[in-house]
Amino acid sequence: MTEQSGELAIEVRGLVKRYPGGRGQDGVDAVRGIDLDVRRGEVFGFLGPNGAGKTTTVRMLCTLLPISDGRAVVAGVDVRRDPAEVRRRIGVALQEAGLDGRQTGRELLELQCGLYRIADPAARATELLSLVGLDDAADRLISTYSGGMKRRLDLATALVHEPRVLFLDEPTTGLDPASRVTVWDEVRRINELGTTVFLTTQYLEEADQLCDRLAIIDDGTIVAEGTPNALKSELGSDVCTISLDPIEHERARAALGSLAGVDHVTDAAEGLAVYVDDAAAAVADIVRLLSDVDIRPRAISLSRPSLDDVFLASTGRRIEGGVPELAS
């Protein structure tokens, strides 16, 4: 065992995952030399689109994939030197929940407790069922559980041995909005009890709502890191989204180049996004400048920067996937 000191739950330096190419071809780096520090007791988010390297990174940190290069220390233990000890100190809930529908929730947890040699499996199972809000469904077959209930039960199985670090790989993928919020509540409750949570997600709202800090990963590299509020504040500008016909984009960009206080103009799903010091004050000038070149926008909306804007500023494109807005 290679115990480390300090207040970090996870420390990563130069982490690389390289897959070999075919005959006569170079290999492919799915993760390309990332550095990460995750503090003890925080919820740390790993935000990025599908294929960015999120799951590959988690699988290396959880010892499920060998590390090609670099160093990773998880829960005080070097992953490459002592993977068995790392596994004893972490909990893992991957995207595919491995639950036997023929068991009840209680039976599954008692079995897991037995595998970990918990002194009183029944008591620990009852405690975990209460923690994730499944007391009333404890003696029902898992096959009758909803998707959200299965995700919460999967969280409970990852917590059987009271891990120091809990890895959650896109825990709410495929869930409806109500189930998603319930899982968020359970993650917060688990974190409040002292467990460090490393959460991967492609959902902007999930990262914003849950994470103390986050890193944005794209094409195997980290492009931004910080608290959600700090990352949004760094953009410094309001966002004015202008709905336009695509054939008008080039002329509109040229016209808006003389707008006072403009930081930059970029493509948006419905037209152009104009980053400007004071969007409310700039609307009249935007309308005037566009009118001067005979462009009449279909709509103009104002907003503060979002994590999607942070991703756009960091990568030059919008994040794919996203969660529909939750009902208020």
N, C-alpha and C positions, 0 to 999 in steps of 0.2 A: 504494500500500500504506500502511496506517495502523497501523504497529507500536506496541504498547503495552508498558509496563514492568510489573514486579510479579511476584508468585509465583502469580497466578491463571491457570488454564488456560481458565476460562470465567467471564465477568462479565456478568450480566444485570440490567438495571434497567428496571422498568415495562413489561415485555414484554407486548404485546397482539396477539392475532389476532382480527380482526373479519371476519365473513362478512356480506355485504349481505343484507337481507331482500327479500321480494318487493315488488310495487308497493304503496305505502302502508304498508309495514311497516318497523319498525326493524331494524337489523342484529343479529346474534347474536355475542357475544364468546365464542369457544371457550377462549381464554386471556385472563385478566383482570388484567393488571398485575402480573406476578410478578417477584420479585427473587431472584437466585441467585448464589452464589460457589462455584466448584469449584476446589480447589487443585491445583496441578501434582502429578502422581504418585499421586493417590488414585483409588479406585473410588467414584464418587458414584452413589447410587441415586435414581431418580425413581419413587416408589411411588404407585399409585392404581388405582382400578377402571377398567374399560372406559368410554371416553367422558369421562374426567376432564380430558383435555388433554395427556396425556403425549406421544403421537405427534405432535400438532400442534406442541408446543414443540420437539421434536427436529427436525422438518422445517424449522422456522424457523432453528434454530441451524446446520443443515447446508446452508442456502441453498436448500432445495427448496420452501419456501413463503415468500412475501414477508411481512415484518414489518409489521403495521398501525401499531404505535406502540411506543415504547420503544427501548432500546439494548442491543445484544449484542456482546460482544467474545469471540471464540473463537480460541484459540492465538495470542493477541496481535494479532488483526486485527479491525477493526470489520466486522461481517457486512453491514451495509447499504451501507457505503462501498466495500468491496472483496471481494465474494463469491467472485471467482475465486481470490484468494489464500487465502481460508478453505478452499476445496475442495482446494487443494494441500497443506494442512497437516493435514487430518483424514481419518479412515477411517470408513466408514459400513457397518453391517450391519443392514438393515431386516428387518421380519418376513417379507417375501417374498424368499427367496433366488433371485437371478437366475442360475441355473446351467444350462448346456447339458448335458443327459444324454448327448449323443453324444460328448462329449470325456472324456478321462481327467482326473483331478485335476491331474496334472503339466502336461498340455497347457493346461488353463485358466489355471493360474498363470503359465506361461511366456508365454501370450498377454497376460495382464494386465501382466506385467513389461515386455513390449515396448511396450504402450501408454503406460506411464510412463517409457519410455526408460531402463530399468535397464541398467547396463553389461553384466552377465552374467546374462541371464534364467534360464538353466538352473541356475546356482548359487543364485540367490535363490529359485527355486521349490523346490529341494531343501531349502534352509534353512527355508522356511515349512512345508513338508510335515512336517518333523521337529518344528517348533515346536508344531504342532497334532496331532501324533501320528498322521499319516496316511502314514507312510513305506511301510508294507506294502500300502497301497491306492493308491499313487501312480499306477500304470499300469492301474488298473481304470476302466471306464466309470463316470461319475458316476451314471448311471441305476441302477447296482447298489448305490449307497451307501445306508445307513440314514439316517433323519432326523437322528440325532445327528451322523453323519459329514458330512452336507451342511451342517449348521450350523457345524461346525468348519472345513470348506473355505471357507465364506462368510466366516468370521473371517479366514482366511488371505488371501483376496482383498482384504479391507479393510486389510491390513497391508503390502501389496506395497511401498508407497512410504515405509514407516516413519513413519506419521503421528504427530503430537504428541498428538492427542486421538482416541480411538476411541469412536464412538457405536454403542451396541447397543440396538436397539428390541425389547424382549421376546424375547431370544435363545433362550429355552427353551420357548416356547409350543408345545404339541402334542407335546413329547418325553416319553418314558417316564422314570421316576425314574433309571435307570442312565445314560441318555444325558444327562440334566440334570446329574448330578454330574460327568460327563466334561467337559461344556461349562464348568461352574464352574471346574474345574481348569485348563482352557485360558485362561480369562479371568484367573485369578490369575497364571498363568505370564506372560501378556502384560503384565500390570500390573507384575510384578516386574522386567521388562526396562526399565521407565521410562515406559510409555505411560499417560497419563491415560485413564480409562474412565468414560464417562457411560452409565449403564445404566437403561433404563426397564423396569418390571416391575409386574405385579399380584400377584405371588407373595410372600407374607410371608416364607417360609423363604429364598427367594433373596435378598431384601434383607438379611435378618439374617445370612446366611452370607457374602455377598460384599462388602457395602458398608462402607467406612470411615465415610462419613456418608450421610445420605439426606434427601430432602424428600418429604413426603406432599402430593399434590395432589388436590383434589376440586373438581369443578365449576369448573375453570379457575383456582383460586386455591391457593396454598400454605398449608396449615393447621398444619404442624409441620415442624421441621427440626432435625437433630442426629445424633449417632452413635446406632446402634440401642440400645446399652446406656443411653445418657443419656436417650433418649426413653422407654424403659421405666421407668427409675428415677424419672423425673419424676412418674409416676403415684403412686409412693410406697406403694401398697397391694397386699396380696395379693388374689387373686381367688378367691372361693368361688362355684362354679356350682351352682345348685340346679335339679334336674330336677322340673318341676311340670306339672300340667294347666293349659292356657292360661286356663281359667275361674277359676283360683286366683291368678293373678298380682296382681290388684288388692288382694285381701285380704292376700296375702303381703307386698307392698310396704308396706302400712300397718303390718303387724305388725313388720316389720324396721326400721321407722323409729326405734325406741328401742334398737337394738343398739349396744352400746358400741364405739367405735372405727370405726364405719362411715363411709365417705367418701361413697359414693353407690351406688344400686341401679339397674341398667338391664336391659333385655331381652337375652336370649341365645338362641341357636338352640334350645336344649333347655329353656329356662326363664328363670331370672333369674340375673344376675351381680352378686354383692355384693362391692364393693371395701371391704376392711377392713384395719386395721393388722396383725392377726395372725390369719390365717384358721384355723389349727389350733386356736388357743385359743377362737375364736369359734363353732366348730361346735356345741358343746353348747348355747350360748345360742340359736343359730339354730334348732336342733331344738326347743328349749323354746318359743321365741316362736311358731313355726309350730304347734306342738301346742296352744298356748293358743287358737288360732283354728281348731282342728280341721283342720289341713293336715298331711299326711304326705308328705314329698317322696319321689319315686321313687329319687333318688340325689343325693349331694353330692360334688363333687370340688374339690380345691384346686390352685392353680397360682400361679406368679408372673406378672406382667403380660407380655403378648406385644405384638408390633407390631399385631396385630389389636385389642388393647385400646387401644393408642395411637390407632389410626384411629377406633375407636368413641368414645373420649373427645374426639377432635378434631372429629368430624363428626356424632356421634349415631347412627351406624349401622355395621354390620360391612362390611368390604370384600368385594366380590363376587369370585368366582373362587377362588382359593387352591389351593395345591398339596397333594396328598395327602402324608401323612407318609412319609418315606423309611424303608425298612427299615434297622434297625441291624445 
